[in-house]
Amino acid sequence: MSIDKLVLKVDEKGNAPKVGGFILLGFPHSQVHAEKLKEHGISFDKILYCTDLSEEEAGKEVQVRMVNNDFHYDWAAESEKSQAILAVAKEFINEEICKEIDCKGTIENNLIKIRNEIDPFFIRVDNVEDVKTSADLEEEGRRLPKGDFGNYCPVTYVNHGFLIPGSFEAEQEATILGKTYKLAGEKEMEEFKFNPGKYLIGQNG
C-alpha cells in the first residue's frame, strides 16, 4: 500500500474529512516508510507489539490457537518479521511509545490488554457480579437514568450495527456507573456483564 493513500485530501473548500484515528498492522517495514510517515505528519499514539513472553516454549500457545482457528501460522517466521518491524519503529519513530503485550491466554483477555494500552480509561470490572440487573435491586434503586442507548440494546449496536430495542424485563436490564442499560436477551446480557466498558459511549471510541 502506498503511504500517500493515508494522506487525507482536502475538498474544494479546503476542508479535510474528519477521522477518529487509524490502525496500521505490521507497518512500517523500513526506515523509508518511517521517514515517509513523518514527512506527511502521520504520527502514532501507541505502537503495540503482541508477542509471547513465556520463558519456556515461547509461541507454543499462540501457535496452537492459530491452528485451531484454521490459520496457517509459523510462529518463528512471524515473530522474526514482527521483531524487525518493532526495531524499525523504535529506532526511527519513537521507542517510548512502543509497548510489548503478552498475548498468551484467551482472545477475549488479549483484546482487553490491547484496549487497556490504547485507552487507559477503558472500564473493565474486576468482578462481573458488580454489574447488577434491575431484578437484583430494590424498587428505589431501579430509578436510575437510562444508559446512553436509551431503550436500545448497546451490545447489538456495537457488535452488529443494529438498533434493537432492549427487553423491558428486569432480568434483561443492567446498571453500571449510575445508569441502566436494556439488553436484547440473555446472550447480550452475559456479554455486557463480561465486558461492560466496550459498550459505554466514550469508552468504545
N, C-alpha and C positions, 0 to 999 in steps of 0.2 A: 504494500500500500504506500502511495506517495504521501509524504508528510504534508504536502500542500493541501491535501484533502481535509486536514484537520483545521485549516485556517478558515475562519468564518468570513464570508464575502458580504460586503455591505450592499444595501439596495440603492435605488436611485436617489433616495433621500439621505443616504449616508448612514443609515441605521443598520447595525449588525443584529442578527437573530439572537434571542436570549436563550442561553442554555444553563442547566443546573450543574454541569460538570461532565466529566467523561472518565472512562476506564480503559486503559491500554493493557493488553495481555501479552507478555513476552516481548517487551519493547522498552528501550531501544537496543539494537543489536551491536552498535558500534559507536565510536566517537563521532563519526559523521552524523549519525542520527541524533545524538545528544546535542551537538552543536546546532543542527538544523532546528530542533525544538526551541532552543534558546533564541535563535535568530528570529523566529516567529512569535516569541514571547509566550510560548506554551510552557507553563510551569506545573509542578506537581505538589500536592499537599502531602501525599504519602507514597512510598514505594514499598510494597509488601512482597516478601519472598516466602512462599509456602514450601516448607520442607519437612523432613522427618528428623528430629533431633535425638533419636534413640542412639545410645552409645553402642548397643549391640544390634546387629541386623537392621541398620537404618534402611528404610524404604520398604521393608517386608510387608508391613500392614497396608501401606498405600498401594503397593503392587497387587495385593490380594483384592483390595477394594475395587480397584480399577478393572481388574479381570472379571470380577463378579458382576460388574456393570457393563460387560461386553466391550471394554476398551482394550485395544492392543497397546500395551504400555511397557516401556523399558525404563525402569527406574534409573539405572545408571546413566543411560544416554540423556534422559530428560533432565536429570539432576545436573549433569555436566553443562548442558545448554543453559539451564536456569542460572547456574553459578556464574557463567560467563556474562550473562546479561546483567546480573546483580553487580558484578565487578565494574562493568561499564557505567552503571547508574551511580555507584559510589564514587567513582573517580571523576566523572565528567558532569554529573548533575548535582547531587547533594547527599553525602553519606549520612548526614544527621537525620534525614527523613526516611532512611531505609530501615525496615523492621522485618526480622525473621519471625515466622509464625510456625509453631509446631503443628503439623497437620495430621497427627495421629488422632484416633478417636472417631466418633460418628461425624457424618457430613453435617448434621444439624449443629453440633457443637463447634465444628470448624467454621461454619458460617457466622456463628456468634462471635468467635475470636476475631474474624476478619472485620465484622461490623464494629466491634469494640475499638479496633485500631483506627477505622475510618471515622467513627463518631464516638468520642469519649463520653458523650452524654446518653448513649444508647441505653435503654432500660432493659434489664434482664433480671427478673426477680429471682432471688436465691431459692425461694420456696413457692412452688405453684399454688400451695394452699393459701398463700396470701392474697390470691386473686379470688374474691368471693363471688358467688352467684347471688342474685337477688333473693333466691329461696333461702339462702343462709342468713339473711339479715332480718332484723326486726322491722316492723312496719315503718317506724320513724327513720330507720337507716336507709330505706329504699328511696326516700325522697331526695335523690341526687340529680344533678344536671345530666342531661343526655351526653353521650360521647360525641366526638367530632363528626361522626357519620349519622347522627340523628337516629332515625328508626331503621337505618340500613345496616347490613352486616359488614363490618370492616374487613373480615377475613376474605370473603368472596371478592370484595372490591380490590384489595391489594394483590391477591393471588391470581385473580382471573379477569379483573377489569369490569366486572358486572356489579350493578347496584341491585341487590336483592334485599327485600325487606327482612329485618330480623324478626325472630319469634317474639311474641308478647308473653310467652310462658316464663315464669320466674326462673325456671331451671335453665333457660337459654339466655339469661342476662348475666353479665359480669361487671363488677365495679372495680375500678383501679384509679388511683390519684383523684378521688372525689367525683368521678363521672361513671355513668352506667352505659354499657355497650350492649346492644342487642345482637345476638348471633343467630344465623340461619338454622342451625341444627346442632346435634351432639358433636359431629366431627369438627365443625367450626369452633365450637366451644372449647374442645380439647386443644385445638391448635392455638387459640387465643390465650388459653391459660398457660401453655408451654412457653410461648414467646410473645407476650403482650406488646413489648416495645416495638415490634415490627409493624404493629397496626395502629400506632398512635401518631396522629398528624404532628409533624415537627421532628419525629424520630425516624420516619421511613423515607426522608428525603423528598 
